[in-house]
């Protein structure tokens, strides 16, 4: 007597043209899994981001992760060392820019870095980051990431 398992069924609402897919950084639920969308017994899966948003999420995760935090890939992430705990300066901003450029080139082969701007905000004791990228997979369409980096972490906008 054969055993029928429904776990091998393909997921519903799958988009054919999606190239990259990743969990949304907001970690919000909302995608219904199951056959009856109106049933309260259905489980809700985490929202996902696709294509450009997936690449953007990957870069933000790269910036927010310290080497050693990712168990199966301990070298993944960026190490700014003690730079973020020292007084903000333009020279330290250059070091942060070089670290960003080298880490992005090493861990994110899907993109090309056009330029990285690191602005030292001495009054607020933080660095403003503006990263301009292109994605060859999408006909070199531009992608921008901006945020603030301080001793508390990276906050994107």
C-alpha positions as CSV (number, residue, x, y, z in Angstrom):
1,X,0.0,0.0,0.0
2,X,1.6,3.3,-1.1
3,X,1.8,6.3,1.3
4,X,0.6,9.6,-0.1
5,X,2.5,12.6,1.1
6,X,1.3,16.1,0.1
7,X,4.6,17.7,1.2
8,X,6.0,17.3,-2.3
9,X,3.4,19.5,-3.9
10,X,4.7,22.7,-5.5
11,X,4.1,25.9,-3.6
12,X,1.0,28.0,-4.5
13,X,1.3,31.4,-6.1
14,X,4.8,30.8,-7.4
15,X,5.9,33.5,-9.8
16,X,7.6,32.2,-13.0
17,X,9.8,35.3,-13.6
18,X,11.4,35.4,-10.2
19,X,15.2,35.1,-10.3
20,X,16.1,35.8,-6.6
21,X,14.0,35.2,-3.6
22,X,14.8,35.8,0.1
23,X,13.0,36.2,3.4
24,X,11.8,39.8,4.0
25,X,13.8,41.6,6.7
26,X,10.6,42.6,8.4
27,X,9.9,39.0,9.3
28,X,6.2,39.6,8.9
29,X,3.8,36.7,8.2
30,X,1.1,36.9,5.6
31,X,1.4,34.2,2.9
32,X,-1.2,31.6,3.4
33,X,-0.1,28.0,2.9
34,X,-2.7,25.4,2.4
35,X,-5.5,24.6,0.0
36,X,-8.3,26.7,1.6
37,X,-7.3,30.3,1.9
38,X,-10.4,31.1,4.1
39,X,-9.7,28.5,6.7
40,X,-8.4,29.7,10.0
41,X,-6.4,26.5,10.4
42,X,-4.0,27.5,7.6
43,X,-0.5,28.3,8.5
44,X,1.0,31.6,7.5
45,X,4.5,31.7,6.1
46,X,6.9,34.6,6.3
47,X,6.7,37.2,3.6
48,X,9.5,37.0,1.0
49,X,11.2,39.6,-1.1
50,X,12.1,39.0,-4.7
51,X,14.7,40.1,-7.2
52,X,16.0,43.7,-6.4
53,X,14.5,43.6,-2.8
54,X,16.2,40.2,-2.2
55,X,19.6,41.5,-3.3
56,X,19.0,44.6,-1.2
57,X,18.2,42.4,1.8
58,X,21.3,40.4,1.2
59,X,23.5,43.5,1.3
60,X,21.9,44.8,4.4
61,X,22.4,41.4,6.1
62,X,26.0,41.5,5.0
63,X,26.5,44.9,6.6
64,X,24.7,44.0,9.8
65,X,26.4,40.7,10.3
66,X,29.8,40.3,12.0
67,X,32.1,37.5,11.0
68,X,31.5,34.5,13.1
69,X,27.7,35.1,13.6
70,X,26.7,32.9,10.7
71,X,27.5,29.4,11.9
72,X,27.8,27.6,8.6
73,X,29.7,30.5,7.0
74,X,31.8,32.0,9.7
75,X,33.7,34.4,7.4
76,X,30.5,36.0,6.2
77,X,29.9,39.6,7.3
78,X,31.9,42.8,7.9
79,X,34.3,43.5,10.7
80,X,34.7,47.2,11.3
81,X,36.8,46.4,14.4
82,X,36.9,49.1,17.0
83,X,36.4,51.9,14.3
84,X,32.8,52.4,15.4
85,X,33.8,52.9,19.0
86,X,36.4,55.5,18.2
87,X,35.7,59.2,17.5
88,X,34.2,59.7,14.0
89,X,36.6,61.0,11.4
90,X,37.1,61.1,7.6
91,X,40.0,58.8,7.7
92,X,38.0,56.1,9.5
93,X,35.2,56.7,7.0
94,X,37.7,55.8,4.2
95,X,38.5,52.6,6.0
96,X,34.8,51.8,6.4
97,X,34.3,52.4,2.6
98,X,37.2,50.1,1.8
99,X,35.7,47.4,4.0
100,X,32.3,47.8,2.4
101,X,33.8,47.6,-1.1
102,X,35.9,44.5,-0.4
103,X,33.2,42.6,1.5
104,X,30.6,43.3,-1.2
105,X,32.9,42.2,-3.9
106,X,33.8,39.0,-2.0
107,X,30.3,38.0,-0.8
108,X,27.8,39.4,-3.4
109,X,28.8,38.4,-7.0
110,X,25.3,39.3,-8.3
111,X,26.1,43.0,-8.3
112,X,28.7,45.6,-9.4
113,X,29.6,48.5,-7.1
114,X,29.4,51.8,-8.9
115,X,30.4,54.0,-5.9
116,X,30.4,54.0,-2.1
117,X,30.1,57.3,-0.2
118,X,30.8,57.4,3.5
119,X,30.1,60.8,5.1
120,X,31.5,61.3,8.6
121,X,28.9,63.1,10.8
122,X,31.1,64.3,13.7
123,X,28.3,65.9,15.7
124,X,26.1,62.8,15.8
125,X,29.1,60.4,16.0
126,X,28.0,58.3,13.1
127,X,28.6,57.6,9.4
128,X,26.1,58.1,6.6
129,X,26.4,55.4,3.9
130,X,25.3,55.8,0.3
131,X,25.9,52.8,-1.9
132,X,25.2,52.8,-5.6
133,X,25.1,49.4,-7.4
134,X,24.1,47.9,-10.7
135,X,22.7,44.4,-11.2
136,X,23.9,42.8,-14.4
137,X,21.2,40.1,-14.3
138,X,18.6,42.9,-14.7
139,X,20.3,44.8,-17.6
140,X,22.5,46.8,-15.2
141,X,19.6,48.5,-13.5
142,X,20.7,50.7,-10.6
143,X,20.1,49.8,-7.0
144,X,20.7,52.3,-4.1
145,X,21.2,51.6,-0.4
146,X,21.5,54.3,2.2
147,X,21.7,54.2,5.9
148,X,23.5,55.3,9.0
149,X,26.3,53.4,10.7
150,X,27.2,53.9,14.4
151,X,28.3,51.9,17.4
152,X,24.7,50.7,17.8
153,X,24.7,49.2,14.3
154,X,23.5,49.9,10.8
155,X,20.1,51.4,10.1
156,X,19.0,51.5,6.5
157,X,16.5,53.8,4.9
